[in-house]
Amino acid sequence: MFVMIMKTMSVIVTAIFLAIPLCLIYAEAIDYNQLRLMAAKHNMTCILVFGDSTVDPGNNNYLFTPVKSNFLPYGEDLYSGHPTGRFCNGRLTTDFIAEAFGFTDLVRAFLDPAITSKDMLHGVSFASAATGYDEFTANLSNVLSISKQLDYFRQYKNHIKNLVGTKESEEIVKNALVILSMGTNDFLLNYYVEPTRSRQYNIEQYQNYLISCMKTAIKENSSGRNPPFGCVPIVRTLRDAIKCDDELNEAALSFNSKIQRELKTLAGPSLTSVFVDIYGVVLDAFESPERYGFTEALKGCCGSGAYEYGITCKHMSTCSDRTKYVFWDAIHPTERMYKILADGALELILSYMF
């Protein structure tokens, strides 16, 4: 996940799954008051989110696509026990980050017709489950491509301009915390499944193509994360493996390294990057779940935990204690795992940015 603070001294915090020191996971509770004071000192205004299902709070509910989660058991641990379209039992990493900064405890979907002016000013998500940097990835499921998300971002800027005027709206966007989380679907739903891209590019060429797409997105004021996707339950089920798939994990690790190098080339007086490791944390939680208080890392909580996600998870039974599971369904983490990732990101935001 990249996190950008779009300020006079813009900052990207990149949570690309590569190396949060494990000590951060066991650090003392984050001082939210200190975090909010520092955010106020740096005039941080709101949170703006771009990406895929890891940060989509329900935009896909309003699209003609089969990739949705606006039904139980998704959302059964949210405050109202009501599914919102989040691919999780509860809140997402971005919800925890937004709450920590005092913006909101639930980031709203931009396409939600019930969104309010207050929501707009505190921040929104343009993310869409099943999308990627590659436009073709989004087209496969008829979801919002990164270019379409950026189109909606431009609409958002017009909305807040009408709300507060030109000068203040420019300050809001300039000082926003911007998060983008995507890339996994380009490999899992596209390159390794559909023959089109794999015929055009070898894996390294395709990674370079995605990097060029990412650069375009960053220049448009957004920014991604890639977990060790060879460890998600559905991949191990399809490949009949107990351990993580080394080929897929190597693709994720290699791509993350390319992203990290590219971010350094984009850095300058107005752009400072911080690299946040999520790859290492997720992989470590899979290999040593007890270290994080988990007891189950091989399967998800929904249904059999081996292959169900999205519509195949609809109305399925779930495990009794979600806090003991790394994965909620066969692809997505549980709320507790997302909270661990959020805490790690927030620690580094405090350490490196402020």
C-alpha positions as CSV (number, residue, x, y, z in Angstrom):
1,M,0.0,0.0,0.0
2,F,1.3,3.5,-0.8
3,V,0.3,6.3,1.4
4,M,0.9,9.8,0.1
5,I,0.5,13.0,2.1
6,M,-0.2,15.5,-0.6
7,K,1.4,18.5,1.0
8,T,3.9,21.2,0.2
9,M,6.3,18.5,1.3
10,S,4.3,15.6,-0.2
11,V,5.0,12.2,1.3
12,I,4.4,8.7,0.1
13,V,4.4,6.0,2.6
14,T,4.6,2.8,0.6
15,A,3.2,-0.3,2.3
16,I,4.3,-2.7,-0.5
17,F,4.7,-5.8,1.6
18,L,8.5,-5.8,2.2
19,A,9.8,-5.1,5.7
20,I,8.0,-3.7,8.7
21,P,10.3,-4.7,11.6
22,L,8.5,-7.3,13.6
23,C,9.1,-5.2,16.8
24,L,6.6,-2.7,15.5
25,I,3.9,-5.3,15.8
26,Y,4.5,-5.6,19.5
27,A,5.1,-2.0,20.1
28,E,3.0,-0.1,22.7
29,A,-0.4,1.1,21.6
30,I,-0.2,4.0,19.2
31,D,-0.7,7.4,20.8
32,Y,-3.6,8.7,18.7
33,N,-3.4,12.1,20.3
34,Q,0.2,12.5,19.3
35,L,-0.7,11.3,15.8
36,R,-3.5,13.8,15.5
37,L,-1.5,16.6,16.8
38,M,1.2,15.9,14.3
39,A,-1.4,15.7,11.5
40,A,-2.8,19.0,12.5
41,K,0.7,20.6,12.7
42,H,1.2,19.4,9.1
43,N,-2.3,20.6,8.0
44,M,-3.4,17.1,7.0
45,T,-7.0,17.5,5.9
46,C,-8.6,14.1,4.8
47,I,-8.0,10.7,3.4
48,L,-8.4,9.8,-0.3
49,V,-8.2,6.1,-1.3
50,F,-7.5,4.4,-4.6
51,G,-7.1,0.7,-5.3
52,D,-8.8,-2.8,-5.2
53,S,-10.8,-5.0,-2.8
54,T,-8.3,-4.4,0.0
55,V,-9.5,-0.8,0.2
56,D,-12.9,-0.9,-1.5
57,P,-15.7,0.0,1.0
58,G,-18.5,-0.6,-1.5
59,N,-18.0,1.1,-4.8
60,N,-18.6,-2.2,-6.6
61,N,-22.1,-2.2,-5.1
62,Y,-23.1,0.3,-7.8
63,L,-21.4,-1.3,-10.8
64,F,-22.7,-4.0,-13.1
65,T,-20.2,-6.6,-12.0
66,P,-20.3,-10.0,-10.3
67,V,-17.4,-8.9,-8.0
68,K,-19.3,-7.8,-4.9
69,S,-19.6,-8.5,-1.2
70,N,-22.7,-6.5,-0.1
71,F,-24.2,-9.6,1.6
72,L,-23.6,-11.7,4.7
73,P,-21.4,-13.0,6.1
74,Y,-19.3,-10.0,4.8
75,G,-19.6,-7.2,7.3
76,E,-20.9,-9.3,10.1
77,D,-18.5,-7.8,12.6
78,L,-19.1,-4.2,11.6
79,Y,-20.9,-2.0,14.1
80,S,-24.3,-2.8,12.7
81,G,-23.5,-6.2,11.5
82,H,-24.5,-5.0,8.1
83,P,-22.5,-5.7,4.9
84,T,-21.2,-2.6,3.2
85,G,-19.3,-4.1,0.3
86,R,-16.1,-4.5,2.2
87,F,-14.4,-7.8,1.4
88,C,-13.9,-8.5,5.1
89,N,-15.8,-9.4,8.3
90,G,-15.3,-5.8,9.5
91,R,-13.1,-2.8,8.8
92,L,-10.3,-2.4,6.4
93,T,-6.7,-1.0,6.9
94,T,-7.8,2.4,5.5
95,D,-10.7,2.6,8.0
96,F,-8.2,2.1,10.9
97,I,-5.8,4.7,9.5
98,A,-8.6,7.2,8.9
99,E,-9.8,6.7,12.5
100,A,-6.3,7.1,13.9
101,F,-6.0,10.5,12.3
102,G,-9.5,11.5,13.5
103,F,-11.1,11.8,10.0
104,T,-13.7,9.0,10.2
105,D,-14.0,5.4,11.5
106,L,-15.5,4.2,8.2
107,V,-14.2,5.6,4.9
108,R,-17.2,6.0,2.5
109,A,-17.4,4.8,-1.1
110,F,-17.5,7.7,-3.5
111,L,-20.3,6.1,-5.5
112,D,-22.5,5.6,-2.5
113,P,-25.6,7.7,-3.2
114,A,-26.0,8.3,0.6
115,I,-22.6,10.0,0.9
116,T,-22.7,13.4,2.6
117,S,-20.9,16.7,2.3
118,K,-19.2,15.9,5.6
119,D,-18.0,12.5,4.2
120,M,-16.6,14.3,1.2
121,L,-14.6,16.7,3.4
122,H,-13.2,13.9,5.7
123,G,-12.3,11.7,2.8
124,V,-13.6,9.0,0.5
125,S,-12.5,5.9,-1.4
126,F,-12.6,5.5,-5.2
127,A,-11.3,1.9,-5.0
128,S,-12.9,-1.0,-6.8
129,A,-12.5,-4.7,-6.1
130,A,-10.8,-6.8,-8.8
131,T,-9.0,-3.8,-10.4
132,G,-5.3,-3.3,-11.1
133,Y,-2.8,-1.0,-12.6
134,D,-3.4,-2.7,-16.0
135,E,-6.7,-1.4,-17.6
136,F,-7.2,-4.9,-19.0
137,T,-7.4,-6.3,-15.4
138,A,-10.4,-4.0,-14.6
139,N,-12.1,-4.8,-18.0
140,L,-12.1,-8.5,-17.2
141,S,-14.6,-7.9,-14.3
142,N,-16.2,-4.7,-15.5
143,V,-14.9,-2.7,-12.5
144,L,-13.3,0.7,-12.1
145,S,-9.9,1.0,-13.7
146,I,-7.3,3.2,-12.2
147,S,-8.0,5.8,-14.9
148,K,-11.7,5.7,-14.1
149,Q,-10.9,6.1,-10.4
150,L,-8.9,9.2,-11.3
151,D,-11.8,10.5,-13.3
152,Y,-14.0,10.2,-10.2
153,F,-11.2,11.9,-8.2
154,R,-11.5,14.9,-10.6
155,Q,-15.3,14.8,-10.0
156,Y,-14.6,14.8,-6.3
157,K,-12.5,17.9,-6.6
158,N,-15.3,19.7,-8.3
159,H,-17.7,18.6,-5.6
160,I,-15.6,20.0,-2.8
161,K,-14.9,23.2,-4.8
162,N,-18.7,23.7,-4.9
163,L,-18.8,23.1,-1.2
164,V,-16.0,25.3,0.2
165,G,-14.8,27.3,-2.8
166,T,-11.7,27.1,-5.0
167,K,-9.0,28.1,-2.6
168,E,-10.0,25.9,0.4
169,S,-10.8,22.9,-1.9
170,E,-7.3,23.1,-3.4
171,E,-5.8,23.1,0.2
172,I,-7.9,20.1,1.1
173,V,-6.6,18.1,-1.8
174,K,-3.1,19.4,-1.5
175,N,-2.9,18.3,2.2
176,A,-4.8,15.0,1.9
177,L,-3.5,11.6,3.0
178,V,-3.6,9.6,-0.2
179,I,-3.6,5.8,-0.2
180,L,-3.5,3.4,-3.1
181,S,-3.5,-0.4,-2.7
182,M,-3.5,-2.5,-5.9
183,G,-1.4,-4.8,-8.1
184,T,-2.3,-8.3,-6.9
185,N,-5.2,-8.7,-9.3
186,D,-2.9,-7.9,-12.3
187,F,-1.2,-11.2,-11.5
188,L,-3.8,-13.4,-10.0
189,L,-6.8,-12.5,-12.2
190,N,-4.9,-11.5,-15.3
191,Y,-1.4,-12.6,-16.1
192,Y,-1.5,-16.1,-14.5
193,V,-5.1,-16.8,-15.7
194,E,-5.8,-15.0,-18.9
195,P,-3.5,-15.7,-21.9
196,T,-3.5,-12.2,-23.4
197,R,-0.8,-10.5,-21.3
198,S,1.3,-13.6,-20.8
199,R,1.6,-13.9,-24.6
200,Q,2.6,-10.3,-24.9
201,Y,5.1,-10.1,-22.1
202,N,7.3,-12.4,-19.9
203,I,6.9,-11.7,-16.2
204,E,9.6,-9.1,-16.0
205,Q,8.3,-7.2,-19.0
206,Y,4.8,-7.3,-17.5
207,Q,6.1,-6.0,-14.2
208,N,7.8,-3.1,-16.1
209,Y,4.6,-2.4,-17.9
210,L,2.7,-2.2,-14.6
211,I,5.4,0.1,-13.2
212,S,4.8,2.5,-16.1
213,C,1.1,2.4,-15.3
214,M,1.9,3.1,-11.6
215,K,4.0,6.1,-12.5
216,T,1.1,7.6,-14.4
217,A,-1.2,7.0,-11.5
218,I,1.2,8.7,-9.0
219,K,1.6,11.7,-11.3
220,E,-2.2,11.9,-11.2
221,N,-2.0,12.2,-7.4
222,S,-2.5,8.7,-6.3
223,S,-0.3,5.8,-5.4
224,G,-0.1,0.3,-4.1
225,R,0.6,-2.8,-2.2
226,N,1.2,-6.4,-3.1
227,P,1.0,-9.2,-0.6
228,P,2.7,-12.5,-0.9
229,F,-0.2,-13.7,-3.0
230,G,1.3,-17.2,-3.3
231,C,0.1,-17.7,0.3
232,V,-3.6,-16.9,-0.1
233,P,-5.8,-20.0,0.5
234,I,-7.4,-20.1,-3.0
235,V,-3.9,-20.2,-4.7
236,R,-2.8,-23.0,-2.5
237,T,-6.1,-24.8,-3.2
238,L,-5.9,-24.4,-7.0
239,R,-2.2,-25.6,-6.9
240,D,-2.9,-28.4,-4.5
241,A,-0.2,-27.1,-2.1
242,I,0.1,-26.7,1.6
243,K,2.9,-24.2,1.5
244,C,3.0,-20.8,-0.3
245,D,3.6,-20.9,-4.0
246,D,7.2,-19.7,-4.5
247,E,6.7,-18.7,-8.1
248,L,3.9,-16.3,-7.3
249,N,5.6,-15.0,-4.2
250,E,8.7,-14.3,-6.2
251,A,6.7,-12.3,-8.7
252,A,5.2,-10.2,-5.9
253,L,8.6,-9.7,-4.2
254,S,10.3,-8.8,-7.5
255,F,7.5,-6.4,-8.4
256,N,7.6,-4.7,-5.0
257,S,11.4,-4.2,-5.4
258,K,10.8,-2.5,-8.8
259,I,8.2,-0.2,-7.2
260,Q,10.5,0.7,-4.4
261,R,13.3,1.6,-6.8
262,E,10.9,3.6,-9.0
263,L,9.6,5.6,-6.0
264,K,13.2,6.7,-5.3
265,T,13.5,8.1,-8.8
266,L,10.3,10.1,-8.3
267,A,11.4,11.6,-4.9
268,G,12.3,15.2,-4.8
269,P,11.9,18.4,-2.7
270,S,8.1,18.0,-2.8
271,L,8.0,14.2,-2.6
272,T,9.5,12.1,0.2
273,S,8.9,8.3,0.2
274,V,8.8,5.9,3.1
275,F,8.8,2.2,2.4
276,V,6.4,0.2,4.7
277,D,6.7,-3.5,4.8
278,I,3.6,-5.6,4.6
279,Y,4.9,-8.5,2.5
280,G,7.1,-9.6,5.4
281,V,4.3,-9.3,8.0
282,V,1.7,-11.2,6.0
283,L,4.3,-13.9,5.2
284,D,5.4,-14.1,8.8
285,A,1.8,-14.3,10.0
286,F,1.2,-17.2,7.6
287,E,4.4,-19.1,8.6
288,S,4.2,-18.2,12.4
289,P,0.6,-17.3,13.2
290,E,1.0,-17.8,16.9
291,R,3.4,-14.8,17.0
292,Y,0.5,-12.6,16.2
293,G,-2.1,-14.5,18.3
294,F,-3.6,-16.4,15.4
295,T,-4.2,-20.1,15.3
296,E,-5.3,-20.6,11.7
297,A,-3.3,-19.3,8.6
298,L,-3.9,-22.1,6.1
299,K,-7.6,-21.4,5.3
300,G,-10.1,-18.6,5.5
301,C,-13.0,-18.2,8.0
302,C,-15.8,-18.3,5.4
303,G,-17.1,-21.7,4.3
304,S,-14.4,-24.3,3.9
305,G,-11.9,-21.5,3.7
306,A,-10.2,-23.1,0.7
307,Y,-11.8,-21.4,-2.2
308,E,-14.8,-19.3,-1.2
309,Y,-14.7,-15.5,-1.8
310,G,-17.2,-13.0,-3.1
311,I,-20.4,-14.6,-4.3
312,T,-19.3,-18.1,-3.4
313,C,-19.0,-17.0,0.2
314,K,-22.6,-15.7,0.2
315,H,-24.6,-16.8,3.3
316,M,-21.9,-19.4,4.1
317,S,-21.2,-20.4,7.7
318,T,-18.1,-18.8,9.3
319,C,-15.7,-19.7,12.0
320,S,-16.6,-19.0,15.6
321,D,-13.6,-16.8,16.4
322,R,-12.5,-14.6,13.5
323,T,-9.7,-13.0,15.6
324,K,-7.8,-16.3,15.4
325,Y,-7.7,-16.3,11.6
326,V,-5.3,-14.6,9.3
327,F,-7.8,-14.8,6.3
328,W,-11.5,-14.0,6.3
329,D,-12.2,-15.7,2.9
330,A,-9.9,-17.5,0.5
331,I,-8.2,-14.3,-0.5
332,H,-8.8,-11.4,1.9
333,P,-7.5,-10.9,5.4
334,T,-9.6,-10.6,8.5
335,E,-10.3,-7.3,10.3
336,R,-7.7,-8.2,12.9
337,M,-5.0,-8.8,10.3
338,Y,-5.9,-5.5,8.7
339,K,-5.6,-3.8,12.1
340,I,-2.1,-5.2,12.5
341,L,-1.2,-3.9,9.1
342,A,-2.6,-0.5,9.9
343,D,-0.8,-0.2,13.2
344,G,2.5,-1.1,11.4
345,A,1.9,1.6,8.8
346,L,0.9,4.2,11.4
347,E,4.1,3.5,13.4
348,L,6.2,4.2,10.4
349,I,4.2,7.3,9.5
350,L,5.0,8.7,13.0
351,S,8.6,7.6,12.8
352,Y,9.6,8.7,9.3
353,M,7.2,11.4,8.4
354,F,6.8,13.4,11.6
